[in-house]
Amino acid sequence: MPAPLDVLRDIFIPKSGEAPGLFQASATIITLSTIYLYFTGYVYCYFYYFGFFQVPLETLDATAQFYFIRAFTALNDAFGIALICLVVFIILGYLHRKIPTWATVIVMIGAFPALFYLSRAEALSNARWTVCRPPNFVRIHFKENVKESAVPSDAQATSTRAGAKPNASANPPAIELGAKTSAGGAADQGVPDINALLGLGPDVSDPRDLVALGEKNELFLLLQTKDRLLLVRAPECDGSNPPRLRKPARIYMLPRESVDLINLSLQ
């Protein structure tokens, strides 16, 4: 029985004519890894931003590098690392002619649904932790012309689930309110509690309300793109792992040109 070092030497430095060398094997692994990582990152972002927060991916203006980086976040657990190691060793075994073609094809195809479910579970779990344990608190200051204008009510605002974008060309720029997001990530279009409308309830109708929420440390910045800010008003959560929302969260999508100052406090 060959020693473990001899086995590794044969895989990475095979004898001439027996199997591809290290660089040829690396090229194959890198090509397949690129496909898997992009797929994993896209699925993660889809369920994190849209599946939970109801923010369409089209509003993120994300590049391919953004999805690649998110893929490592999605695979940052024992199951993700184990799946990566399995795929790598299957490819090396196939290139070294130790594993038959049919077994390699099954593993390559089966990796896609495995990556899908891993990314989905990790995205929803991380989204709940983000809402219940905000990474920051944000205070905002609107431009003077925006302070004097009213924000559309929930009946007039466009839901983020529909994928509509704020009208950046309006003067003054309007503030778009997202749909209420429940603990499972689905939009809640129920009738608001009239008692909650006294003071700073769930339905914000004026930019000054958002300023007041920021002063009370009830807003955190989810994401900022080149033309908009995504703010979240976090609700109460329970003590489960991952935590669950006791009340719907609120998403506010603001055009950047309407905000004069952003004060971010990191947790």
N, C-alpha and C positions, 0 to 999 in steps of 0.2 A: 504494500500500500504506500503510495507516494506521500512524502511529507507535505504539510500545509504550505510551506514556502515554495516547494517545487510546483504545487498546483497553481499558486498565484503567479509564479514565474512563467508557467506555460500559458496562462491566460493573457498576461500583459506583454510577454515577449515570447510568442509561439515560435516553434521551429519553422524554418523556411518552407513555404508551400503547404503548410497545414492549416493555417487560419490567418485572418487579417491581423496586422500589427496594432500597436497601441493607438497610433494616430488615426488609422482608418476606423477603428472601433470608436474612438472618441468623436469622430465626425458623425457617425451614425447616432450615438447617444445624444449629442448636442442637438441634432436635427429633431429627433423625437421629443427631447425635453422641451424644446421651444414650443412645439404643438401642445404638449400637455400643460405647460406652465401658462400659456395664454388662455387655454380653455378653463383651467382652474381659476385663474384670476378674474376672468369675465363672469363665471358663475358666482364667485364670491361677491363681486361688486353688484351683480344683479340682485341677489337676495339680501345683501346688506343695505343698499341704498333704495332699491325699488321694492323688494319683497317686504321689508320692514318699515322703512321711512317713507315709502311711496314717492320717492324722488326718481324720475326717469333717468337712465344713464345718458340720454342725449343732452341733458342739462349740465353734465359734468365737464364736457369738453376734454375728456380723458384721452391720453395717448396710449400707445401700445406698451410703453415702459410702465405706465401706471398699473396696468393689469398684470404685468410680470411681477412687479413688486408685491402686489396684493396676493399673488399666488403663494408666496412664501409665508404670508400671514395665514392663509387658509390651511397650509400643510404643517403648521407649527404645533403639532401634537404627535403622540406616539403612533397613531394610525397613519398619519400622513408620512412620517419618516419611514415607517415600515413598508408602506406602499412604494415609496421612491426606491428604497433598497431592493425590493423585489423586482421591480421593472428593470433596474440597472443590471442586476445579476442574471436576469433572464436574457437580456440582450447580449451580455458578455458570453453567457453559455451558448447562445445560438451562434454567435460569431466564431466561437471556438469549436462548434459542431458537437457540443455536449447535450444540447437540448433540441428535439426535433422541431421542424417548422410549424406543424399543427399546434403544438403546445405554445410556441411563441406567439402565434397569431391569436390564440384564445386569450392569452395574458394581455396582449396589446389592445385588443378590443374591450376586454373586461375592465381595463384600467379607466376607461371613460366614465362608465356609470359609477365606479368606485370614487373617482375624483369628484364627480357631480355631487354625490351624497355627502362626502366629507366637506366639500366647500360650502354646501348649503347649511349643514349643521353648524359649522364654525361661524358662518356669517350671521345667522340668526342669534347664536349665543353671544357673539361679540357685540351685536347691535343692542341686545338687552343690557349687557354690562355697560355700554356707552351711555344709554339713556338713564340707567339707575345709578351709575357712578360717573358723572360727567367729568371729562378730562380738563375742563376749563369753565370759567364764567366770563361772559362778555357783557360789556356796557357799550351802548351805541349812542351817537349824537347825530341827529338828522340835520340836513340843511334847512335853512329858514323857510324856504318855499314849500318844503315837504311837511314841516310841522303844521302849517296852516291848512293843509289839505287832509281830507278824510280818507281813511283806508276802507276799501270795499268790505261789506259784510260777508259772512259765510255764504249767504244766498247768492251774492253777486260774484264772489271770488271764484277763480278757476281752480279746480282740484289738481294737485300734483299727479294724481293717478291718471288723469287724462293726458298728461304730458304737455300741457300748454306752458308757454314761456311768458314772462312778464313783458309788458310793452315798454321797452327802454326808450322809445322815442317820444313818449307822452311828456307833457310839460304842465305841471310837475310830474315826475315819474311816479307811477302808482306802485303800491306795495302789494305783492301777491301773497295770499295766505294759502298754505297747504291744507290738505284734508286732515281730519283728526285720525291719528293712527292708534289702533288698538294694540293690545299685548301680543296678538298674533300677527300684527303687521297689516291688517285689513283696514280700509277706510271706514270710519264711523260717521254716518250722515244723520244721526238721530237728532231729535229736537233738543236744543241746549236747555239746561236747568236754569229756570228764571232766577233762582236764588244765587246761582253762581255769577250772574251778570251784575250783581251789586258789587261795585269795586272793580277789581281786576279778575274777572271770570275767564273762562276758556275762550270766549269770543272777543278778540281784540278789534276795536273799531277806530283806533286813532294811533298815529305814530308815537304819541306821548305815552300811550299804554306800554309800548315796547320799551321805551326809555325807563319807565317805572319798574317794569319787570327786571330789567338789567340792574337797576339800583338795588333790587331785592335779591340779587344773585339767583334768579330763576330762569335765566337764559344761558345756553352754551352754544358755541359755534361748532356746527357739525362739519361744514366744508365751505370753502370759498373758492370760486372760480374767477375767471378774468372779468366777468360781468355781473355776478350775483353772489349773495351771501345766503347760506342756509343755516338758520337758527332753530333751536329746539327748546321748547319749554317742557322740562322733564316733569313727569308726574311722580306720585308715590309708588314705591315698589315694595314687594315682600322680601323675605329673607331667604328665598330658595336659591338654588344654584343650577343654572343661571337664574337670576331674579326675574320675576314676572310683574308686569305693570298692573296696578290696582285701578288706575284710571287712564283714559287715552292721553297720549302725548300730543303736543301741538307742534306743527312744522311751519316756519315762516320763511318765505323766499323773498329776499329783498334785492332790488337792483343796486349795484355798488354805487352808482352815481347819486343815489338818494341819501347816502350816508356820508357825513362829514368827518366823523371820528369813531374809531373802534378802540376800546380799552379792553384788553384780554388779560385775564388772570388765570394762570396755570395752576392746576391742582397737584 
